[in-house]
Amino acid sequence: MEERSLRIYDSEKTFFSKITNTINKLFIPTKIGINGMLISIKRNNILKVYDNLQIAKDQEKKEVLSKKLDDTYALYLEAIDKYIMDSIYKKVRNDVATEFEKEALSQYYVVTHLKESNYTEYKYRKQLYLIGLDYQNVLTEKEKLVDRYKRFYCTETESLYKGLLKHYSIRLADNITDAEKQEVYNKIFKVLEEYISNILPIKFEIEKNETYKDILDEFDNFDRFSVGKLDQNDVIEKNLILLGLSRKLFTHSLPLVVAEQCYIKLLKDARSLIVDTKVLRKQEKAYSLLIRIIEEYNVKLLSTKIYWEKPAQREEYKKFWDKYKKVEELKDKDYDEYVKQKEILFIKSDLEKVSTNENKYFKIIAFYKHKLVELGVMRNLRNSYVSEGKYTKIAKEKRLEKVKQEAV
């Protein structure tokens, strides 16, 4: 009897476990119904408060409604969270969940995992996840409810994305490693892409006015990167467009100093792509992108910069700006010459920056000098370059070695 009592049974094959699994499956629809009803009630409550807040004119009433909105919003998110744990989790565990429900639970655990490492990011990400999950459910409801919910959804998600960008901006100001900075940059671009891909089209739909007229062309340029596989050049170009859109959509959430760091990252990425690419066609494509990044960085960002850490940098940029304005005068007179002179100006400007760290950027320096030779600004001599009529010196030992080689 003692030996028999220690025998181990497979719980999946026993009679009682089969009954338990069957009962669980039978009760799941009931759980979904109850949780769905609770979410619906709390959603209606929050939409009612939100609508009243939009039309309220008295400041005291606005404050009361704003506080009430926060309270109803917290209860609404709590109901969605409960739905995930009571319904979706059980369906996945009992292997009766749809692919959407499996993916939803997987994302839930990814978000929850952030709680241990970065609570602030977790706080924003979980709210975005919960409200986004219910948005997919609302889309199956009546059109009137969908229209009401979309306005609330856009307002709330925009606030959450702005909060994330502010959080990442603060992170960059901390004393973190280069690897951690790269991770933060990638998160900034990811947030911008999520907002522009998922939220901005809804705002276009519900706000039928001229508010976004000036960014439609840039949005269309970004939209073409949403289809197909992207190479490294495409990723850099997509991030450049995202950064340009952010200067209009998130001026305060993504401060100029952070946007400048993001531009510098894209410049480094483009330079690396040029020197690492062996295919000439791809290298020229990367070079064209680099010229575009240099122009946007100097014209769209630095021209709006008010505070400079070093006065010398400000004076140096003023000289660049004066030269740029003179080149702009050629645009209507001789467009080809205008393009050429602009390219020369940008290359020289970036060459000065990278030349301060010649050991690190020797490859791109050589590439820039080769381009300036092609543009007729520099002369190419054996083992040397001549710039603006001034010959560079060749070490005596190298010159003698060269003569010996030629003699042989």
Contacts in CASP RR format, 6 or more apart in sequence:
PFRMAT RR
TARGET T0000
AUTHOR 0000-0000-0000
METHOD contacts of the structure
MODEL  1
MEERSLRIYDSEKTFFSKITNTINKLFIPTKIGINGMLISIKRNNILKVY
DNLQIAKDQEKKEVLSKKLDDTYALYLEAIDKYIMDSIYKKVRNDVATEF
EKEALSQYYVVTHLKESNYTEYKYRKQLYLIGLDYQNVLTEKEKLVDRYK
RFYCTETESLYKGLLKHYSIRLADNITDAEKQEVYNKIFKVLEEYISNIL
PIKFEIEKNETYKDILDEFDNFDRFSVGKLDQNDVIEKNLILLGLSRKLF
THSLPLVVAEQCYIKLLKDARSLIVDTKVLRKQEKAYSLLIRIIEEYNVK
LLSTKIYWEKPAQREEYKKFWDKYKKVEELKDKDYDEYVKQKEILFIKSD
LEKVSTNENKYFKIIAFYKHKLVELGVMRNLRNSYVSEGKYTKIAKEKRL
EKVKQEAV
11 17 0 8 1.000
21 94 0 8 1.000
24 90 0 8 1.000
24 94 0 8 1.000
25 94 0 8 1.000
25 96 0 8 1.000
28 87 0 8 1.000
28 90 0 8 1.000
28 91 0 8 1.000
28 94 0 8 1.000
28 96 0 8 1.000
31 86 0 8 1.000
31 87 0 8 1.000
31 90 0 8 1.000
32 83 0 8 1.000
32 87 0 8 1.000
35 79 0 8 1.000
35 82 0 8 1.000
35 83 0 8 1.000
35 86 0 8 1.000
35 87 0 8 1.000
36 79 0 8 1.000
36 83 0 8 1.000
38 79 0 8 1.000
38 82 0 8 1.000
38 83 0 8 1.000
39 76 0 8 1.000
39 79 0 8 1.000
39 80 0 8 1.000
39 83 0 8 1.000
39 134 0 8 1.000
39 137 0 8 1.000
42 72 0 8 1.000
42 75 0 8 1.000
42 76 0 8 1.000
42 79 0 8 1.000
43 76 0 8 1.000
43 134 0 8 1.000
43 138 0 8 1.000
43 149 0 8 1.000
45 72 0 8 1.000
45 75 0 8 1.000
45 76 0 8 1.000
46 69 0 8 1.000
46 72 0 8 1.000
46 73 0 8 1.000
46 76 0 8 1.000
46 152 0 8 1.000
47 148 0 8 1.000
47 149 0 8 1.000
47 152 0 8 1.000
49 65 0 8 1.000
49 68 0 8 1.000
49 69 0 8 1.000
49 72 0 8 1.000
50 69 0 8 1.000
50 151 0 8 1.000
50 152 0 8 1.000
50 155 0 8 1.000
51 148 0 8 1.000
52 65 0 8 1.000
53 62 0 8 1.000
53 65 0 8 1.000
53 66 0 8 1.000
53 69 0 8 1.000
54 151 0 8 1.000
56 62 0 8 1.000
56 65 0 8 1.000
73 156 0 8 1.000
77 127 0 8 1.000
77 130 0 8 1.000
77 131 0 8 1.000
80 130 0 8 1.000
80 131 0 8 1.000
80 133 0 8 1.000
80 134 0 8 1.000
81 130 0 8 1.000
84 104 0 8 1.000
84 105 0 8 1.000
84 108 0 8 1.000
84 133 0 8 1.000
88 97 0 8 1.000
88 101 0 8 1.000
88 104 0 8 1.000
88 105 0 8 1.000
88 108 0 8 1.000
89 105 0 8 1.000
91 97 0 8 1.000
91 101 0 8 1.000
92 101 0 8 1.000
92 102 0 8 1.000
92 105 0 8 1.000
97 105 0 8 1.000
100 136 0 8 1.000
104 133 0 8 1.000
107 129 0 8 1.000
108 129 0 8 1.000
111 122 0 8 1.000
111 125 0 8 1.000
111 126 0 8 1.000
111 129 0 8 1.000
112 122 0 8 1.000
112 126 0 8 1.000
114 121 0 8 1.000
114 122 0 8 1.000
114 125 0 8 1.000
114 126 0 8 1.000
115 122 0 8 1.000
120 167 0 8 1.000
121 164 0 8 1.000
121 167 0 8 1.000
124 160 0 8 1.000
124 163 0 8 1.000
124 164 0 8 1.000
124 167 0 8 1.000
125 164 0 8 1.000
127 156 0 8 1.000
127 160 0 8 1.000
128 157 0 8 1.000
128 160 0 8 1.000
128 161 0 8 1.000
131 153 0 8 1.000
131 156 0 8 1.000
131 157 0 8 1.000
131 160 0 8 1.000
132 153 0 8 1.000
132 157 0 8 1.000
135 149 0 8 1.000
135 153 0 8 1.000
138 145 0 8 1.000
138 146 0 8 1.000
138 149 0 8 1.000
138 153 0 8 1.000
139 146 0 8 1.000
147 206 0 8 1.000
150 202 0 8 1.000
150 205 0 8 1.000
150 206 0 8 1.000
151 206 0 8 1.000
153 202 0 8 1.000
154 199 0 8 1.000
154 202 0 8 1.000
154 203 0 8 1.000
154 206 0 8 1.000
157 195 0 8 1.000
157 198 0 8 1.000
157 199 0 8 1.000
158 195 0 8 1.000
158 199 0 8 1.000
161 191 0 8 1.000
161 194 0 8 1.000
161 195 0 8 1.000
161 199 0 8 1.000
161 250 0 8 1.000
161 253 0 8 1.000
162 250 0 8 1.000
162 252 0 8 1.000
162 253 0 8 1.000
163 253 0 8 1.000
164 187 0 8 1.000
164 191 0 8 1.000
165 188 0 8 1.000
165 191 0 8 1.000
165 192 0 8 1.000
165 250 0 8 1.000
165 253 0 8 1.000
165 254 0 8 1.000
166 253 0 8 1.000
168 184 0 8 1.000
168 187 0 8 1.000
168 188 0 8 1.000
168 191 0 8 1.000
168 258 0 8 1.000
169 253 0 8 1.000
169 254 0 8 1.000
169 255 0 8 1.000
169 258 0 8 1.000
171 180 0 8 1.000
171 184 0 8 1.000
172 181 0 8 1.000
172 184 0 8 1.000
172 258 0 8 1.000
172 261 0 8 1.000
176 184 0 8 1.000
182 265 0 8 1.000
185 261 0 8 1.000
185 262 0 8 1.000
185 265 0 8 1.000
188 254 0 8 1.000
188 258 0 8 1.000
188 262 0 8 1.000
189 239 0 8 1.000
189 242 0 8 1.000
189 243 0 8 1.000
189 262 0 8 1.000
192 242 0 8 1.000
192 243 0 8 1.000
192 245 0 8 1.000
192 246 0 8 1.000
192 250 0 8 1.000
193 238 0 8 1.000
193 242 0 8 1.000
195 249 0 8 1.000
196 219 0 8 1.000
196 222 0 8 1.000
196 242 0 8 1.000
196 245 0 8 1.000
196 249 0 8 1.000
197 226 0 8 1.000
200 212 0 8 1.000
200 219 0 8 1.000
200 249 0 8 1.000
203 212 0 8 1.000
204 212 0 8 1.000
212 219 0 8 1.000
214 248 0 8 1.000
215 245 0 8 1.000
215 248 0 8 1.000
215 249 0 8 1.000
218 241 0 8 1.000
218 244 0 8 1.000
218 245 0 8 1.000
219 245 0 8 1.000
221 241 0 8 1.000
222 238 0 8 1.000
222 241 0 8 1.000
222 242 0 8 1.000
222 245 0 8 1.000
225 234 0 8 1.000
225 237 0 8 1.000
225 238 0 8 1.000
225 241 0 8 1.000
230 238 0 8 1.000
232 269 0 8 1.000
232 273 0 8 1.000
233 273 0 8 1.000
233 282 0 8 1.000
233 285 0 8 1.000
233 286 0 8 1.000
233 289 0 8 1.000
236 266 0 8 1.000
236 269 0 8 1.000
236 270 0 8 1.000
236 273 0 8 1.000
236 289 0 8 1.000
236 293 0 8 1.000
237 289 0 8 1.000
239 262 0 8 1.000
239 266 0 8 1.000
240 266 0 8 1.000
240 289 0 8 1.000
240 292 0 8 1.000
240 293 0 8 1.000
240 296 0 8 1.000
243 259 0 8 1.000
243 262 0 8 1.000
243 263 0 8 1.000
243 266 0 8 1.000
243 296 0 8 1.000
244 296 0 8 1.000
244 300 0 8 1.000
246 254 0 8 1.000
246 259 0 8 1.000
247 259 0 8 1.000
247 300 0 8 1.000
247 301 0 8 1.000
256 301 0 8 1.000
256 304 0 8 1.000
256 305 0 8 1.000
259 301 0 8 1.000
260 297 0 8 1.000
260 301 0 8 1.000
260 302 0 8 1.000
260 305 0 8 1.000
263 293 0 8 1.000
263 296 0 8 1.000
263 297 0 8 1.000
263 301 0 8 1.000
264 297 0 8 1.000
266 293 0 8 1.000
267 290 0 8 1.000
267 293 0 8 1.000
267 294 0 8 1.000
267 297 0 8 1.000
267 350 0 8 1.000
270 286 0 8 1.000
270 289 0 8 1.000
270 290 0 8 1.000
270 293 0 8 1.000
271 290 0 8 1.000
271 354 0 8 1.000
271 361 0 8 1.000
271 364 0 8 1.000
273 286 0 8 1.000
274 283 0 8 1.000
274 286 0 8 1.000
274 287 0 8 1.000
274 290 0 8 1.000
274 364 0 8 1.000
274 367 0 8 1.000
275 363 0 8 1.000
275 364 0 8 1.000
275 367 0 8 1.000
277 283 0 8 1.000
277 286 0 8 1.000
287 371 0 8 1.000
290 350 0 8 1.000
291 343 0 8 1.000
291 346 0 8 1.000
291 347 0 8 1.000
294 346 0 8 1.000
294 349 0 8 1.000
294 350 0 8 1.000
295 342 0 8 1.000
295 346 0 8 1.000
298 317 0 8 1.000
298 320 0 8 1.000
298 324 0 8 1.000
298 346 0 8 1.000
298 349 0 8 1.000
299 324 0 8 1.000
302 317 0 8 1.000
303 321 0 8 1.000
305 317 0 8 1.000
308 314 0 8 1.000
308 317 0 8 1.000
320 345 0 8 1.000
320 349 0 8 1.000
323 345 0 8 1.000
324 342 0 8 1.000
324 345 0 8 1.000
327 338 0 8 1.000
327 341 0 8 1.000
327 342 0 8 1.000
327 345 0 8 1.000
328 338 0 8 1.000
330 337 0 8 1.000
330 338 0 8 1.000
330 341 0 8 1.000
331 338 0 8 1.000
340 375 0 8 1.000
343 371 0 8 1.000
343 375 0 8 1.000
344 372 0 8 1.000
344 375 0 8 1.000
344 377 0 8 1.000
347 368 0 8 1.000
347 371 0 8 1.000
347 372 0 8 1.000
347 375 0 8 1.000
348 372 0 8 1.000
348 377 0 8 1.000
350 368 0 8 1.000
351 365 0 8 1.000
351 368 0 8 1.000
351 369 0 8 1.000
351 372 0 8 1.000
354 360 0 8 1.000
354 361 0 8 1.000
354 364 0 8 1.000
354 365 0 8 1.000
354 368 0 8 1.000
355 361 0 8 1.000
355 365 0 8 1.000
358 365 0 8 1.000
369 378 0 8 1.000
369 385 0 8 1.000
370 380 0 8 1.000
372 378 0 8 1.000
372 387 0 8 1.000
373 379 0 8 1.000
373 380 0 8 1.000
373 385 0 8 1.000
377 387 0 8 1.000
377 388 0 8 1.000
378 385 0 8 1.000
378 386 0 8 1.000
378 387 0 8 1.000
378 388 0 8 1.000
379 385 0 8 1.000
379 386 0 8 1.000
379 389 0 8 1.000
380 386 0 8 1.000
381 391 0 8 1.000
381 392 0 8 1.000
382 402 0 8 1.000
383 394 0 8 1.000
383 398 0 8 1.000
383 402 0 8 1.000
384 391 0 8 1.000
384 392 0 8 1.000
384 394 0 8 1.000
385 392 0 8 1.000
386 392 0 8 1.000
END
